[in-house]
Amino acid sequence: MTEAYVQVTTTTDSRQEAAALAKSAVRERLAACAQLVGPIASTYWWEGEIESAEEWMVVFKTTANQFEELAGLITENHSYDTPEIIATPVVAGSADYLGWVSEQTMAEDDTD
């Protein structure tokens, strides 16, 4: 069976928090890569009011098998009460790149 890949996104209110989430996910091998995008302007409903804020987006490149653990790491380390955690399937990609994602998201003892 072919491995499935996803891009997982979240947003934070600071570059520092975004960078910390990115580094944690890569260090734990829950993502092969994490990219920071921002600042971005967000407008959203929160507690019955329309809010606007400057945020930073983190885009994690990973396998579908890593999603639940990555979502847990984001939830545990995020400052928001309800953080955005969205997985978008990768429907196609370079075989070399996707192979690299698979290799980088294996636990170190799985690479023997």
C-alpha positions in Angstrom: 0.0 0.0 0.0 1.3 3.5 -0.9 1.9 5.8 2.0 -0.4 8.8 2.3 0.9 12.3 2.8 -0.6 15.5 4.3 0.2 19.1 4.9 -1.0 20.2 8.4 -1.5 23.9 9.2 -1.9 25.8 12.4 -1.7 29.5 13.2 -0.3 31.3 16.2 -0.2 34.8 17.5 3.6 35.1 17.4 6.6 34.1 15.3 8.3 32.7 18.4 5.5 30.3 19.1 5.2 29.3 15.5 9.0 28.6 15.4 8.8 26.6 18.6 6.0 24.4 17.3 7.9 23.9 14.0 11.1 22.9 15.8 9.3 20.5 18.2 7.5 18.7 15.4 10.6 18.3 13.3 12.7 17.2 16.4 10.1 14.6 17.3 10.0 13.4 13.6 6.3 14.2 13.4 7.1 16.4 10.4 9.9 16.3 7.9 9.7 20.0 7.4 7.8 22.9 8.9 7.5 26.3 7.2 6.6 29.6 8.8 4.4 32.0 6.8 3.6 35.5 8.0 2.7 37.6 9.3 -0.8 37.1 8.0 -4.0 39.1 8.7 -6.8 36.9 10.1 -10.5 37.8 10.7 -12.7 35.4 12.5 -15.5 34.8 14.9 -14.5 34.3 18.6 -16.9 34.2 21.5 -19.7 36.0 19.6 -17.5 38.8 18.2 -15.7 39.4 15.0 -12.0 39.6 15.8 -9.0 40.6 13.7 -5.4 39.6 14.5 -1.9 39.3 13.1 -0.9 35.6 13.1 1.8 33.3 11.8 1.0 30.1 10.0 3.0 26.9 10.3 2.8 24.4 7.5 4.0 20.9 8.4 4.9 18.3 5.8 4.3 14.8 7.1 2.6 11.4 6.5 -1.0 10.8 7.3 0.1 8.2 9.9 1.8 11.0 11.9 -1.3 13.2 12.0 -2.8 12.2 15.3 0.5 12.5 17.2 1.3 15.8 15.5 -2.1 17.2 16.3 -1.5 16.2 19.9 1.8 18.0 20.0 0.3 21.1 18.6 -2.6 21.0 21.0 -0.4 20.4 24.0 2.0 23.2 23.2 -0.3 25.8 21.6 -1.4 29.0 23.5 -4.9 29.1 21.9 -7.9 27.5 23.5 -9.0 26.1 20.2 -6.0 26.0 17.8 -6.5 25.5 14.1 -5.2 22.0 13.1 -6.1 21.1 9.6 -4.7 18.3 7.5 -4.9 18.6 3.7 -4.2 15.5 1.7 -1.3 15.6 -0.8 -2.8 14.1 -4.0 0.5 14.1 -5.9 4.1 15.0 -5.5 7.6 14.3 -6.5 8.6 10.7 -5.6 12.0 11.8 -4.3 10.4 14.5 -2.1 7.7 12.3 -0.7 10.3 9.5 -0.1 12.3 12.1 1.9 9.2 13.0 3.9 8.7 9.3 4.7 12.4 8.8 5.7 12.5 11.9 7.9 9.3 11.1 9.8 10.4 7.6 10.8 11.6 7.1 14.4 15.3 6.9 14.5 15.3 3.3 15.6 13.0 2.4 12.6 15.8 3.5 10.1 18.1 0.5 11.0 
